[in-house]
Amino acid sequence: MSGDYFRLALRNIFHRKVRSWLTVIGIVIGIGSIVSLLLLSSGLENAIVEQFEQSGANRLYVFPKAQIAGSFASKLTEDDASTASSVGGVEWVQQYKLRGAAVRLGREEIFISNLFSVPAEGFSERAKGVSSFQLESGRLFSSQDTFHALVGFRAAHSIFDKDIRTNSNIFIKDQKFKVIGILKETGTPDDSDVIIPEKAFTSIFPDFGNEVSFIEIKASDGVSVEDLADRIDKTLERVRDDEEFLVRTPESFLEGLTSILVVGGIGIANSMFTSVLERTREIGVMKSIGARNSTILFIFILEAGLIGFVGGSAGVIVGIGTAIGVEAIAKQSGFGLLKIIIGPGVVLFGILFAIIVGMLAGFIPAYKASRLDPVVALRG
């Protein structure tokens, strides 16, 4: 008898080719999104954790709230950095200014999107233990440096035809900078950075004014980073009289990575629910020829499960392919920390998630329709 139900379910699926394929495509998109985002979220989470382990878990950051097309719509200022430094429990504050600029080495000129500035005074002390500021050669900034530069590993060895070396001269807006240090490779976008003292940045970009791109804050030993973030958030909100900023800790960077299941699940459930809901008349026919409610429910749940299995399997393949593609693009862009790890758990989860959600979504309308009077159900 179960074999008959299985064959009937298959026949129903193939009989409604357009509806079945549309439902399968909806599931493929939903599961593909879930699987790819799960893999990417896991990879990003590992990358974020590794990045904070390199820079120190006692760091937090303040960013402008709105960002449009790579530029910040809302602004942070040097006053905000000063306000943050006044909060109890802060060991030090470092403000960064960021802008893209053409950098010339000899006759070759390349646009560098990550031209940073940092205050030179005390920089060596603030850079202690931070992997992105470890030197391959040369030295870090001292308070006397102005038109000097630190160059990331990729910027030094891969971007230009010739390598940039310690004591090389580079030009930014026709201003000569002496390279005093080449940074070690980190496998992150930091490898493409060119860093100059803040005084030099202000000199060649006077229009930047007192704006800062983001602020890094180190918590004093024994101070809770989360508590400090909360105090800084409240202090900045009071002083600025607005909420156009974001205070981020290692934990807050990871928030929301698990919420992706809800969106994908809703999409799958909607496809199944609509597919079954439109077949109320068919359920009426089945009831009129004597089919029991339990039989109708079993057939529709089995059918939903089969569609979920097919769509879920294809979705897993699409999701894995998408995640691997993003990983490859990230590596080409210099973000080597993103590593996609594909385990059997993700594959099984994707397929089972599609089957279970599909069966549950198919059960609800089928159960309601199966309990209708056959005449009412036939009216659709």
C-alpha positions as CSV (number, residue, x, y, z in Angstrom):
1,M,0.0,0.0,0.0
2,S,2.8,2.4,0.8
3,G,4.3,1.7,-2.6
4,D,1.0,2.7,-4.2
5,Y,1.0,6.0,-2.3
6,F,4.6,6.6,-3.3
7,R,3.8,6.0,-7.0
8,L,0.7,8.2,-6.7
9,A,2.8,11.0,-5.2
10,L,5.3,10.8,-8.0
11,R,2.6,10.8,-10.6
12,N,1.1,13.9,-9.0
13,I,4.4,15.6,-9.1
14,F,5.1,14.8,-12.8
15,H,1.5,15.6,-13.7
16,R,1.9,19.2,-12.5
17,K,5.3,19.8,-14.1
18,V,5.1,23.6,-14.1
19,R,3.9,23.9,-10.5
20,S,6.3,21.2,-9.3
21,W,9.3,22.7,-10.9
22,L,8.4,26.2,-9.7
23,T,8.2,24.8,-6.2
24,V,11.5,22.9,-6.6
25,I,13.2,26.1,-7.9
26,G,11.8,28.0,-4.8
27,I,13.3,25.3,-2.5
28,V,16.6,25.3,-4.4
29,I,16.9,29.1,-4.0
30,G,16.0,28.9,-0.3
31,I,18.2,26.0,0.6
32,G,21.0,27.3,-1.6
33,S,20.9,30.6,0.2
34,I,20.8,28.9,3.6
35,V,23.7,26.5,2.9
36,S,25.9,29.1,1.2
37,L,25.2,31.6,4.0
38,L,25.8,28.9,6.7
39,L,29.2,28.0,5.1
40,L,30.1,31.7,4.6
41,S,28.9,32.7,8.1
42,S,31.0,29.9,9.6
43,G,34.0,30.9,7.5
44,L,33.5,34.6,8.4
45,E,33.1,33.8,12.0
46,N,36.4,31.9,12.1
47,A,38.0,34.8,10.2
48,I,36.6,37.4,12.6
49,V,37.7,35.4,15.6
50,E,41.2,34.9,14.1
51,Q,41.4,38.6,13.3
52,F,40.5,39.6,16.8
53,E,42.9,37.0,18.2
54,Q,45.6,38.7,16.1
55,S,44.7,42.2,17.2
56,G,43.5,41.5,20.7
57,A,40.1,40.6,22.1
58,N,40.2,43.7,24.3
59,R,39.6,46.0,21.3
60,L,36.4,47.6,20.2
61,Y,35.6,49.9,17.3
62,V,33.3,52.9,16.5
63,F,32.0,53.3,13.0
64,P,29.7,55.8,11.2
65,K,26.3,54.3,11.0
66,A,25.4,54.9,7.4
67,Q,27.6,53.8,4.5
68,I,26.7,54.4,0.9
69,A,28.7,53.1,-2.1
70,G,31.9,52.8,-0.1
71,S,31.7,56.2,1.5
72,F,30.3,57.1,4.9
73,A,27.1,59.2,4.8
74,S,27.3,59.9,8.6
75,K,30.5,61.1,10.1
76,L,32.8,60.6,13.0
77,T,35.2,63.4,14.1
78,E,38.3,63.8,16.2
79,D,36.0,65.1,18.9
80,D,34.3,61.7,19.0
81,A,37.7,60.1,19.5
82,S,38.4,62.5,22.3
83,T,35.0,61.8,23.9
84,A,35.7,58.0,23.8
85,S,39.1,58.4,25.4
86,S,37.5,60.2,28.4
87,V,35.4,57.1,29.3
88,G,36.7,55.2,32.3
89,G,38.3,51.9,31.5
90,V,39.8,53.0,28.2
91,E,43.6,52.4,27.9
92,W,44.0,54.3,24.6
93,V,42.1,55.4,21.5
94,Q,43.5,55.4,17.9
95,Q,41.7,57.3,15.2
96,Y,42.0,56.2,11.5
97,K,41.4,58.3,8.4
98,L,40.8,56.4,5.2
99,R,40.7,57.4,1.6
100,G,41.6,55.9,-1.8
101,A,44.4,57.5,-3.7
102,A,46.8,57.0,-6.6
103,V,50.2,55.9,-5.4
104,R,53.2,56.2,-7.7
105,L,56.3,54.1,-7.7
106,G,58.8,55.2,-10.3
107,R,56.8,55.7,-13.4
108,E,54.0,53.3,-12.4
109,E,50.9,54.7,-10.8
110,I,48.3,52.4,-9.1
111,F,45.1,53.4,-7.3
112,I,45.2,52.1,-3.7
113,S,41.8,52.0,-2.0
114,N,43.2,51.5,1.5
115,L,45.3,54.6,2.2
116,F,45.1,54.9,6.0
117,S,46.5,57.4,8.5
118,V,47.2,56.9,12.1
119,P,48.6,59.3,14.7
120,A,52.4,58.7,14.6
121,E,53.0,59.6,18.3
122,G,52.8,56.5,20.4
123,F,52.0,54.3,17.4
124,S,54.7,51.7,18.2
125,E,53.3,51.1,21.6
126,R,49.7,50.8,20.3
127,A,50.9,48.4,17.6
128,K,52.4,45.9,20.0
129,G,50.9,42.4,19.6
130,V,48.8,43.4,16.6
131,S,49.6,41.0,13.7
132,S,48.6,43.5,11.0
133,F,51.4,45.9,12.2
134,Q,54.2,43.2,12.5
135,L,57.2,44.1,10.3
136,E,58.8,42.1,7.6
137,S,61.5,44.8,7.4
138,G,62.1,48.4,8.6
139,R,60.5,50.1,11.6
140,L,57.2,51.6,12.7
141,F,56.4,55.3,13.0
142,S,58.0,57.6,15.6
143,S,56.7,60.9,16.7
144,Q,59.2,62.7,14.4
145,D,57.9,61.0,11.2
146,T,55.7,63.0,8.8
147,F,56.1,62.1,5.1
148,H,56.9,58.5,5.8
149,A,54.9,55.3,5.0
150,L,54.3,51.7,6.0
151,V,53.3,49.4,3.2
152,G,51.3,46.2,3.4
153,F,52.8,42.9,2.2
154,R,50.6,42.6,-1.0
155,A,51.0,46.3,-1.8
156,A,54.7,46.0,-1.5
157,H,55.2,42.7,-3.5
158,S,52.2,42.2,-5.8
159,I,50.5,45.4,-6.9
160,F,53.4,47.1,-8.7
161,D,55.7,45.7,-11.3
162,K,58.6,46.3,-9.0
163,D,58.7,45.5,-5.3
164,I,58.5,48.3,-2.8
165,R,61.3,48.0,-0.4
166,T,62.4,49.8,2.8
167,N,63.8,53.2,1.9
168,S,62.0,53.2,-1.4
169,N,60.2,56.5,-2.4
170,I,56.6,56.5,-3.3
171,F,54.5,59.5,-4.3
172,I,50.9,60.3,-3.2
173,K,49.4,63.4,-4.8
174,D,52.9,64.4,-5.9
175,Q,54.1,64.4,-2.3
176,K,57.1,62.1,-1.8
177,F,57.0,59.6,1.0
178,K,59.9,57.5,2.2
179,V,58.9,53.9,3.0
180,I,60.3,53.1,6.4
181,G,58.6,49.6,6.9
182,I,57.1,46.7,5.0
183,L,54.5,44.8,7.0
184,K,54.3,41.0,7.2
185,E,51.6,39.1,5.3
186,T,48.4,38.5,7.3
187,G,46.1,37.0,4.6
188,T,43.6,39.8,5.1
189,P,42.7,43.0,3.1
190,D,45.2,44.7,5.5
191,D,48.0,43.4,3.2
192,S,46.9,46.0,0.6
193,D,47.2,48.9,3.0
194,V,49.5,51.9,2.7
195,I,49.7,53.7,6.1
196,I,50.9,57.3,6.6
197,P,51.1,59.6,9.7
198,E,48.0,61.6,10.3
199,K,49.8,64.9,9.9
200,A,50.9,63.9,6.4
201,F,47.3,62.8,5.6
202,T,45.9,66.1,6.7
203,S,48.5,67.9,4.7
204,I,47.7,66.2,1.3
205,F,44.0,65.9,2.0
206,P,43.0,69.2,3.7
207,D,39.4,68.8,2.7
208,F,39.1,65.8,5.1
209,G,39.1,68.3,8.0
210,N,38.6,66.8,11.5
211,E,36.6,63.8,10.1
212,V,37.8,60.3,11.1
213,S,36.8,57.1,9.3
214,F,36.7,54.9,12.3
215,I,38.0,54.7,15.9
216,E,39.8,51.8,17.6
217,I,39.7,51.6,21.4
218,K,41.6,49.3,23.7
219,A,40.1,48.4,27.0
220,S,42.3,48.5,30.1
221,D,43.2,45.2,31.7
222,G,40.4,43.6,33.7
223,V,37.7,45.8,32.1
224,S,34.8,44.1,30.4
225,V,34.8,45.0,26.7
226,E,31.0,44.7,26.5
227,D,30.4,46.9,29.5
228,L,32.9,49.5,28.1
229,A,31.2,49.4,24.7
230,D,27.9,50.1,26.4
231,R,29.4,53.1,28.3
232,I,31.0,54.5,25.2
233,D,27.8,54.1,23.3
234,K,25.8,56.0,25.9
235,T,28.5,58.7,26.3
236,L,28.8,59.3,22.5
237,E,25.0,59.4,22.1
238,R,24.7,62.1,24.9
239,V,27.6,64.2,23.6
240,R,26.7,64.0,19.9
241,D,23.0,64.1,20.5
242,D,22.4,61.5,17.8
243,E,22.7,57.8,17.2
244,E,24.6,58.0,13.8
245,F,27.4,55.7,14.9
246,L,27.9,52.0,15.8
247,V,30.1,50.6,18.6
248,R,31.3,47.1,17.7
249,T,33.0,44.4,19.8
250,P,34.2,41.0,18.8
251,E,30.9,39.5,19.9
252,S,28.7,42.0,18.1
253,F,30.5,41.3,14.8
254,L,29.2,37.8,15.1
255,E,25.6,38.6,15.9
256,G,22.9,37.7,13.5
257,L,24.8,35.0,11.7
258,T,22.3,32.3,12.8
259,S,19.2,34.3,11.8
260,I,19.5,33.3,8.1
261,L,17.6,30.1,8.7
262,V,14.4,32.0,9.3
263,V,14.4,33.7,5.9
264,G,15.1,30.6,3.9
265,G,12.6,28.6,5.9
266,I,9.8,31.1,5.3
267,G,10.5,30.9,1.5
268,I,10.3,27.2,1.4
269,A,7.2,27.1,3.6
270,N,5.5,29.7,1.4
271,S,6.2,27.6,-1.8
272,M,4.8,24.4,-0.2
273,F,1.9,26.1,1.4
274,T,0.8,27.8,-1.8
275,S,1.3,24.6,-3.8
276,V,-1.0,22.6,-1.5
277,L,-3.5,25.4,-0.9
278,E,-4.2,25.6,-4.6
279,R,-5.3,22.0,-4.7
280,T,-8.3,22.1,-2.4
281,R,-10.5,21.1,-5.4
282,E,-8.4,18.0,-5.9
283,I,-8.8,17.1,-2.3
284,G,-12.5,17.4,-2.8
285,V,-12.4,14.9,-5.7
286,M,-10.4,12.5,-3.6
287,K,-12.9,12.8,-0.7
288,S,-15.9,12.4,-3.1
289,I,-14.6,9.0,-4.2
290,G,-14.1,7.8,-0.7
291,A,-10.5,8.6,0.3
292,R,-10.0,8.9,4.0
293,N,-8.6,12.0,5.6
294,S,-5.5,10.1,6.8
295,T,-4.9,8.8,3.2
296,I,-5.1,12.3,1.7
297,L,-2.8,13.7,4.4
298,F,-0.2,10.9,3.8
299,I,-0.2,11.4,0.0
300,F,0.3,15.2,0.3
301,I,2.9,15.0,3.0
302,L,4.8,12.3,1.0
303,E,4.6,14.5,-2.1
304,A,5.9,17.5,-0.2
305,G,8.7,15.4,1.3
306,L,9.8,14.2,-2.2
307,I,9.8,17.7,-3.6
308,G,11.7,18.9,-0.5
309,F,14.3,16.1,-1.0
310,V,14.8,17.0,-4.7
311,G,14.9,20.7,-4.1
312,G,17.0,20.4,-1.0
313,S,19.6,18.2,-2.7
314,A,19.9,20.6,-5.6
315,G,20.0,23.5,-3.2
316,V,22.9,22.0,-1.2
317,I,24.9,21.7,-4.4
318,V,24.1,25.3,-5.4
319,G,24.9,26.6,-1.9
320,I,28.2,24.8,-1.7
321,G,29.2,26.0,-5.2
322,T,28.3,29.6,-4.3
323,A,30.3,29.5,-1.1
324,I,33.3,28.0,-2.8
325,G,33.0,30.7,-5.5
326,V,32.9,33.5,-2.9
327,E,36.0,32.0,-1.1
328,A,37.9,32.0,-4.4
329,I,37.0,35.7,-5.1
330,A,37.9,36.6,-1.5
331,K,41.3,35.0,-1.9
332,Q,41.9,36.8,-5.2
333,S,41.1,40.0,-3.3
334,G,43.6,39.3,-0.6
335,F,41.2,38.0,2.1
336,G,42.9,34.6,2.7
337,L,41.4,34.1,6.2
338,L,38.0,33.1,4.7
339,K,38.1,29.3,4.5
340,I,35.0,27.3,3.6
341,I,34.8,24.0,5.4
342,I,32.3,21.5,4.0
343,G,31.2,18.8,6.4
344,P,28.5,16.1,6.1
345,G,26.5,17.9,8.7
346,V,25.8,20.9,6.5
347,V,24.7,18.6,3.6
348,L,22.4,16.5,5.8
349,F,21.0,19.6,7.5
350,G,20.2,21.3,4.1
351,I,18.3,18.3,2.8
352,L,16.5,17.5,6.0
353,F,15.6,21.1,6.6
354,A,13.9,21.3,3.1
355,I,12.1,18.0,3.7
356,I,10.8,18.8,7.2
357,V,9.8,22.4,6.5
358,G,8.2,21.3,3.2
359,M,6.2,18.5,4.9
360,L,5.1,20.8,7.7
361,A,4.0,23.5,5.3
362,G,2.2,20.9,3.2
363,F,0.5,19.4,6.2
364,I,-1.3,22.6,7.4
365,P,-3.4,23.4,4.2
366,A,-3.9,19.7,3.4
367,Y,-5.2,19.0,6.9
368,K,-7.7,21.9,6.7
369,A,-8.9,20.9,3.3
370,S,-9.2,17.2,4.2
371,R,-11.6,18.1,6.9
372,L,-13.9,20.1,4.6
373,D,-17.2,18.8,3.4
374,P,-16.5,17.3,-0.1
375,V,-19.0,19.6,-1.7
376,V,-17.2,22.7,-0.2
377,A,-13.8,21.3,-1.2
378,L,-14.9,20.8,-4.8
379,R,-15.9,24.5,-5.0
380,G,-12.2,25.2,-4.3
